[in-house]
């Protein structure tokens, strides 16, 4: 097995010691291994779910990309673009709220 040295705050160290004292783990190494394994399992599930989503939606993704490519000349989506969009949305919100009154 490989070794890894970590530095923890006193609060985290105490928390780990308390968890070990509860009897669910043999020692701090056992506790930390369990945490890493749980995180790795969760990460793998997330990767698998994302991969499955992509497989299920690949046709739609390809259609959207194609539609974007064929939609005309590209526009710069920089901070100025988003500021114009925010301004436009505020104007539309004001217009919509005045017609609802």
C-alpha positions as CSV (number, residue, x, y, z in Angstrom):
1,X,0.0,0.0,0.0
2,X,1.0,3.6,-0.6
3,X,1.3,6.2,2.1
4,X,-0.2,9.7,2.1
5,X,0.4,12.3,4.7
6,X,-2.3,15.0,5.2
7,X,-2.6,18.0,7.5
8,X,-6.0,18.7,9.1
9,X,-7.4,21.3,11.3
10,X,-7.8,20.3,14.9
11,X,-11.6,20.3,14.4
12,X,-11.4,17.8,11.6
13,X,-8.9,15.6,13.5
14,X,-11.2,15.6,16.5
15,X,-14.2,14.7,14.3
16,X,-12.4,11.8,12.7
17,X,-11.3,10.6,16.2
18,X,-14.9,10.8,17.4
19,X,-16.1,8.8,14.4
20,X,-13.5,6.1,15.0
21,X,-14.5,6.1,18.7
22,X,-18.1,5.4,17.8
23,X,-16.9,2.0,16.6
24,X,-17.8,2.1,12.9
25,X,-14.1,2.3,11.8
26,X,-11.0,0.5,13.1
27,X,-8.9,3.7,12.9
28,X,-8.5,7.0,11.1
29,X,-7.1,5.3,8.0
30,X,-10.1,3.0,7.8
31,X,-12.4,6.1,8.1
32,X,-10.5,8.0,5.4
33,X,-10.4,5.0,3.1
34,X,-14.2,4.7,3.5
35,X,-14.7,8.4,2.6
36,X,-12.5,8.1,-0.5
37,X,-14.3,4.9,-1.6
38,X,-17.7,6.5,-1.2
39,X,-16.6,9.6,-3.1
40,X,-15.1,7.5,-5.9
41,X,-18.4,5.5,-6.1
42,X,-20.4,8.6,-6.3
43,X,-18.1,10.1,-8.9
44,X,-18.4,6.9,-11.0
45,X,-22.2,7.0,-10.8
46,X,-22.1,10.6,-11.9
47,X,-19.8,9.8,-14.9
48,X,-22.0,6.8,-15.8
49,X,-25.2,8.8,-15.6
50,X,-23.7,11.6,-17.7
51,X,-22.5,9.1,-20.2
52,X,-25.9,7.4,-20.4
53,X,-27.6,10.8,-20.8
54,X,-25.2,11.7,-23.7
55,X,-25.9,8.3,-25.4
56,X,-29.7,8.8,-25.0
57,X,-29.6,12.4,-26.3
58,X,-26.8,12.2,-28.9
59,X,-29.1,12.6,-31.9
60,X,-30.7,15.8,-30.4
61,X,-27.2,17.1,-29.4
62,X,-26.0,16.6,-33.0
63,X,-29.1,18.3,-34.4
64,X,-28.6,21.3,-32.1
65,X,-25.0,21.6,-33.1
66,X,-25.9,21.3,-36.8
67,X,-28.7,23.9,-36.4
68,X,-26.2,26.3,-34.7
69,X,-23.6,25.8,-37.5
70,X,-26.2,26.4,-40.2
71,X,-27.9,29.4,-38.4
72,X,-25.6,32.1,-40.0
73,X,-22.6,34.1,-39.1
74,X,-21.3,33.7,-35.5
75,X,-21.7,36.5,-33.0
76,X,-19.4,37.3,-30.2
77,X,-20.9,36.3,-26.8
78,X,-18.7,38.5,-24.7
79,X,-19.6,40.5,-21.6
80,X,-21.0,43.3,-23.8
81,X,-23.4,40.8,-25.5
82,X,-24.6,39.6,-22.1
83,X,-25.1,43.1,-20.8
84,X,-27.2,43.9,-23.9
85,X,-29.3,40.8,-23.2
86,X,-29.8,41.8,-19.5
87,X,-30.8,45.3,-20.6
88,X,-33.2,43.9,-23.2
89,X,-34.8,41.5,-20.6
90,X,-35.2,44.4,-18.1
91,X,-37.0,46.4,-20.8
92,X,-39.2,43.4,-21.7
93,X,-40.0,42.8,-18.0
94,X,-41.1,46.5,-17.6
95,X,-43.2,46.3,-20.7
96,X,-44.8,43.0,-19.6
97,X,-45.5,44.3,-16.1
98,X,-47.2,47.5,-17.4
99,X,-49.5,45.5,-19.6
100,X,-50.5,43.2,-16.7
101,X,-51.6,46.2,-14.6
